[in-house]
Amino acid sequence: MARWEGPLKKIDDYRWEIPQSYKSGMRVPGLIYADEKMLESIREEQAPEQVANVAFLPGIVGYSLAMPDIHWGYGFPIGGVAATRIEDGVVSPGGVGYDINCGVRLLRTNLREQGVKAKIGSLLSELFVNVPSGVGSKGKIRVSTRELDKILSHGARWAVEQGFGTRQDLEVTEEGGCLKGADPDKVSIKAKERGLPQSGTLGSGNHFLEVQVVEEIYELAIARVMGIEEVGQVLLLIHTGSRGLGHQVCDDYVRMLREAVRKYDINLPDRELACAPVKSSEGQDYLAAMACAANYAWANRQCITHWARECFVRVFGKSLSQIGLEMIYDVAHNIAKMETYEVNGKKLNLCVHRKGATRAFPIAHPDIPSRYGKIGQPVLIPGDMGRCSYVAVGTERAMKESFGSVCHGAGRVKSRSAAKRSLRDEDVARELASRGIQVRAASKGGLAEEASEAYKDVTEVVEVCHKAGLCRKVVKATPIGVIKG
Amino acid sequence: MKRFDIIDHTADIGMIAYGRELKEAFANAAYAMFTLIADLEGVKEVACRQIEVQARDQESLLVSWLNELLYLFDVEETIFCRFEITQLDENNLKAKGWGEKLDRARHSLKAGVKAATYHMLKIEKDNGYKIWVIFDA
């Protein structure tokens, strides 16, 4: 792939602008958060061109943004954020992605590294059996079509009503685990057919369950509010999304909105940016279906949480209250949300597309749980399985310039096929084991594709966001046990 | 004749499928996609299924064809290992797919793909046909 040679104007050490004049049709400039070193690898592919392309979307305000974990996606770059006016702007399924409400959920425990490492093999085996994973994995829940509609309408709330988890879990889930405006009638039969058997499954690709150990605490007072007290404490991280149901919703609506692009005569540089006015019937239908898929994903993570708790109880022979496993937070990183921001001194109602970007609301924001009112919303940033993950909190600066958004992970540097050519599953597993990380993988080639070599170093990504002021680092955790889908 | 090449795309995965005729290229595209889902060597041709897809234009038809097969894999758990396109025009496709129901004890699954996208999609006629597709993986 050709190197991107377009203009990047330095604003400061962590901000680079693609001028609006770069391409005729751009309605706003582009802005990439990165340091000078990262910029080199970002230029190696066409992701910056995608940042410029997103700036074509009618109604886009501020900047077409990209976080430091930016990489080349389809239509939108991964790590992209775009806010469009609800009044006269568009919504684009490509700005959300195929895995609607792919997201992460973090739980804390009272357990410590030593005790868990001693039993990590049996813990992983138990998790591997009880949380269905892998390509086309089928869930343990058998729901009727009517019941599925309830999942689509109520999300994680449905799961809690069924006994999977507690009300406290919902309090610390973005949107309470239930995005408003969901209408199951806007989800195709096909999407529902795919959703029926896959409820409560991890899936494959980069989805995982990770048993982690707190390695470093940067802000102890903030960490304590989240229930993280000391280095060596064990955490559990869950990363999954809306499975085949979400993929089908995206596919259905990309096709439908390609028609809308003709109907509303929208000028786009890439077909995958297909969109419709937010207020049009097509736009509203997509948002209603997207909310259903988002809710399905939250129910999914909620069910998995419940089974993971059962596994911990069985393996450690303690009660759940002794073990802890309380939720810290659950955030979506592929979603479109209706939010209000001040842009150039004016309050605007916006549709914020986060495609591989995490919401990062600051202290005292009305949409974050009261328990985090004084620290800001926890932001969960997973790295690859051989490195580490971060917990951060949102800032006022993110509200002012990135529509309350920050990075979502490490970002790939090596394609899946290139990783598989140069690495073998067995070698990856052995290398990880030698560093105290046990892995179980459901898919052949899954470990090679997800090896550290295939990713940017998440530490560098988080460092840029921290220094740019979009979030504040709180905790760093490293994996000791990984289940790869 | 080479049936397909898997191509690198940082976040995802792509392919170029070849065919003397467009029908053959569509069939090879589907075959290439299933090589990303499972090891096809152990998959037997015990079931045959009719598949029909309609779309507004040829490119949509290609994406719909591939995504229809992903839907069938999710819902019916069929791993397809051979395809024959029986009818193909600008808006309609009829095909037969051979394969068998997924047997986790016997079949070796890979990381799979989530969906075929329109990103960089291209159907080119040049001494036969060439098809480019990028998947969300």
HADDOCK unambig.tbl for C-alpha pairs under 7 A between the chains (distance, minus, plus):
assign (segid A and resid 71 and name CA) (segid B and resid 11 and name CA) 6.81 0.50 0.50
assign (segid A and resid 72 and name CA) (segid B and resid 10 and name CA) 6.39 0.50 0.50
assign (segid A and resid 72 and name CA) (segid B and resid 11 and name CA) 6.38 0.50 0.50
assign (segid A and resid 73 and name CA) (segid B and resid 11 and name CA) 6.28 0.50 0.50
assign (segid A and resid 74 and name CA) (segid B and resid 119 and name CA) 5.08 0.50 0.50
assign (segid A and resid 75 and name CA) (segid B and resid 119 and name CA) 6.40 0.50 0.50
assign (segid A and resid 135 and name CA) (segid B and resid 109 and name CA) 6.70 0.50 0.50
assign (segid A and resid 135 and name CA) (segid B and resid 111 and name CA) 6.20 0.50 0.50
assign (segid A and resid 135 and name CA) (segid B and resid 112 and name CA) 6.07 0.50 0.50
assign (segid A and resid 136 and name CA) (segid B and resid 74 and name CA) 5.65 0.50 0.50
assign (segid A and resid 193 and name CA) (segid B and resid 75 and name CA) 6.33 0.50 0.50
assign (segid A and resid 194 and name CA) (segid B and resid 71 and name CA) 6.81 0.50 0.50
assign (segid A and resid 194 and name CA) (segid B and resid 74 and name CA) 5.85 0.50 0.50
assign (segid A and resid 194 and name CA) (segid B and resid 75 and name CA) 5.50 0.50 0.50
assign (segid A and resid 204 and name CA) (segid B and resid 111 and name CA) 5.66 0.50 0.50
assign (segid A and resid 205 and name CA) (segid B and resid 111 and name CA) 5.12 0.50 0.50
assign (segid A and resid 205 and name CA) (segid B and resid 112 and name CA) 6.97 0.50 0.50
assign (segid A and resid 205 and name CA) (segid B and resid 137 and name CA) 6.63 0.50 0.50
assign (segid A and resid 247 and name CA) (segid B and resid 114 and name CA) 6.34 0.50 0.50
assign (segid A and resid 247 and name CA) (segid B and resid 115 and name CA) 6.45 0.50 0.50
assign (segid A and resid 271 and name CA) (segid B and resid 118 and name CA) 6.38 0.50 0.50
assign (segid A and resid 272 and name CA) (segid B and resid 118 and name CA) 5.54 0.50 0.50
assign (segid A and resid 272 and name CA) (segid B and resid 119 and name CA) 5.72 0.50 0.50
assign (segid A and resid 412 and name CA) (segid B and resid 10 and name CA) 6.31 0.50 0.50
assign (segid A and resid 412 and name CA) (segid B and resid 11 and name CA) 5.96 0.50 0.50
assign (segid A and resid 413 and name CA) (segid B and resid 10 and name CA) 6.31 0.50 0.50
assign (segid A and resid 414 and name CA) (segid B and resid 10 and name CA) 5.65 0.50 0.50
assign (segid A and resid 415 and name CA) (segid B and resid 8 and name CA) 5.68 0.50 0.50
assign (segid A and resid 415 and name CA) (segid B and resid 9 and name CA) 5.56 0.50 0.50
assign (segid A and resid 415 and name CA) (segid B and resid 10 and name CA) 4.07 0.50 0.50
assign (segid A and resid 415 and name CA) (segid B and resid 11 and name CA) 6.03 0.50 0.50
assign (segid A and resid 415 and name CA) (segid B and resid 12 and name CA) 6.68 0.50 0.50
assign (segid A and resid 416 and name CA) (segid B and resid 12 and name CA) 6.82 0.50 0.50
assign (segid A and resid 416 and name CA) (segid B and resid 13 and name CA) 6.73 0.50 0.50
assign (segid A and resid 417 and name CA) (segid B and resid 8 and name CA) 6.18 0.50 0.50
assign (segid A and resid 418 and name CA) (segid B and resid 8 and name CA) 6.77 0.50 0.50
assign (segid A and resid 443 and name CA) (segid B and resid 109 and name CA) 5.51 0.50 0.50
assign (segid A and resid 443 and name CA) (segid B and resid 110 and name CA) 4.70 0.50 0.50
assign (segid A and resid 443 and name CA) (segid B and resid 111 and name CA) 5.36 0.50 0.50
assign (segid A and resid 444 and name CA) (segid B and resid 108 and name CA) 6.77 0.50 0.50
assign (segid A and resid 444 and name CA) (segid B and resid 109 and name CA) 5.91 0.50 0.50
assign (segid A and resid 444 and name CA) (segid B and resid 110 and name CA) 4.57 0.50 0.50
assign (segid A and resid 444 and name CA) (segid B and resid 111 and name CA) 6.73 0.50 0.50
assign (segid A and resid 445 and name CA) (segid B and resid 110 and name CA) 6.11 0.50 0.50
assign (segid A and resid 445 and name CA) (segid B and resid 111 and name CA) 6.81 0.50 0.50
assign (segid A and resid 446 and name CA) (segid B and resid 110 and name CA) 6.79 0.50 0.50
assign (segid A and resid 446 and name CA) (segid B and resid 111 and name CA) 5.62 0.50 0.50
